[in-house]
Amino acid sequence: MRYDYIAIADAEIPVAVEPVFQHLVTTYVSESNKTARVWKAVPDDCLDFKSHDQTNTIRTISQHQLLSERRFFAQFVGIHEPPVEELLPPGVKPGARAYIVATRQDSLFLFKSMRP
């Protein structure tokens, strides 16, 4: 399938240490690319939109996505969980592009952390 935007290219997908786990790496990259494509579709001036008073803003959901993935992998895989300030894009109200860059960096960090 062809997409108009790819955050992590096929050439950047690391090779799993054990070939039997390659599908997990490839699937994670695919999910990260889907997340990045959704964030790319959100205009910066809509990141603080809430569809209802009891829901989170798009920005809050984006931040939660980044933080929860790090926590999951730190606990599940046993890698070091970086401090929050290293995970979230800098600034008070970063734009959607900053969240795309952060998810790309975090995904690539994950792969490097899991190497022997």
C-alpha positions in Angstrom: 0.0 0.0 0.0 1.2 3.5 -0.8 0.8 6.4 1.7 1.4 10.1 1.2 3.4 10.4 4.3 5.7 7.9 6.0 7.5 8.9 9.3 9.7 5.8 9.4 10.7 4.4 6.0 11.1 0.7 5.3 14.8 1.2 5.0 14.9 2.4 8.6 13.1 -0.6 10.1 15.7 -2.5 12.1 16.3 -6.2 11.7 15.1 -8.1 14.8 17.8 -10.0 16.6 15.7 -13.1 16.4 14.0 -13.4 12.9 10.9 -14.9 14.5 10.2 -11.5 16.0 10.6 -9.4 12.8 6.8 -9.1 12.4 6.6 -7.4 15.8 9.1 -4.8 14.8 7.5 -4.2 11.4 4.0 -4.0 12.9 5.2 -1.5 15.5 6.7 0.7 12.8 3.4 0.4 10.8 1.4 1.5 13.8 3.8 4.4 14.5 3.4 5.5 10.9 -0.4 5.4 11.1 -0.3 7.5 14.2 2.0 10.0 12.5 -0.3 10.2 9.5 -3.3 11.0 11.8 -1.4 13.7 13.6 -0.3 15.2 10.3 -3.9 15.6 9.3 -4.7 17.8 12.4 -4.1 21.5 11.9 -2.0 23.1 14.7 -4.9 25.4 15.6 -7.1 22.4 16.3 -4.8 20.6 18.7 -6.6 22.1 21.7 -10.0 21.1 20.4 -12.3 19.1 22.7 -15.4 17.4 21.2 -17.0 17.4 24.7 -16.3 18.9 28.1 -15.5 15.4 29.5 -13.0 14.5 26.8 -9.3 15.3 26.4 -7.9 17.7 23.8 -6.1 16.3 20.8 -2.9 17.6 22.3 -3.5 15.7 25.5 -4.2 12.5 23.6 -1.0 13.0 21.6 1.0 13.4 24.8 -0.6 10.4 26.4 0.2 8.3 23.4 3.9 9.2 23.6 4.1 8.7 27.4 2.1 5.5 27.6 4.2 3.8 24.9 7.3 4.5 26.8 5.9 3.2 30.0 4.5 0.1 28.4 7.9 -0.8 26.8 9.8 0.1 29.9 7.7 -2.3 31.9 7.1 -5.0 29.3 10.4 -5.2 27.6 12.5 -3.9 30.5 14.2 -0.9 28.8 15.1 2.4 30.5 12.2 4.8 30.6 13.5 8.3 29.6 12.3 11.3 31.6 9.1 13.0 30.4 10.9 16.1 29.2 12.9 13.9 26.8 9.8 12.3 25.3 7.4 15.2 24.7 8.1 17.9 22.1 9.6 21.1 23.5 7.6 24.2 24.1 4.3 25.2 25.7 2.1 24.3 22.7 4.1 22.4 20.1 2.5 21.9 16.7 1.4 18.6 15.2 4.7 18.2 13.3 6.6 18.2 16.7 4.5 15.2 17.8 5.3 13.4 14.6 9.0 14.0 15.1 8.7 12.8 18.7 6.9 9.6 17.8 9.5 8.9 15.2 12.4 9.5 17.6 10.8 7.5 20.3 10.2 4.5 18.0 13.8 4.6 16.8 15.0 5.0 20.4 13.0 1.9 21.4 14.7 -0.2 18.8 18.1 1.0 19.8 17.3 0.3 23.4 16.4 -3.3 22.7 19.6 -4.1 20.8 22.0 -6.5 22.7 
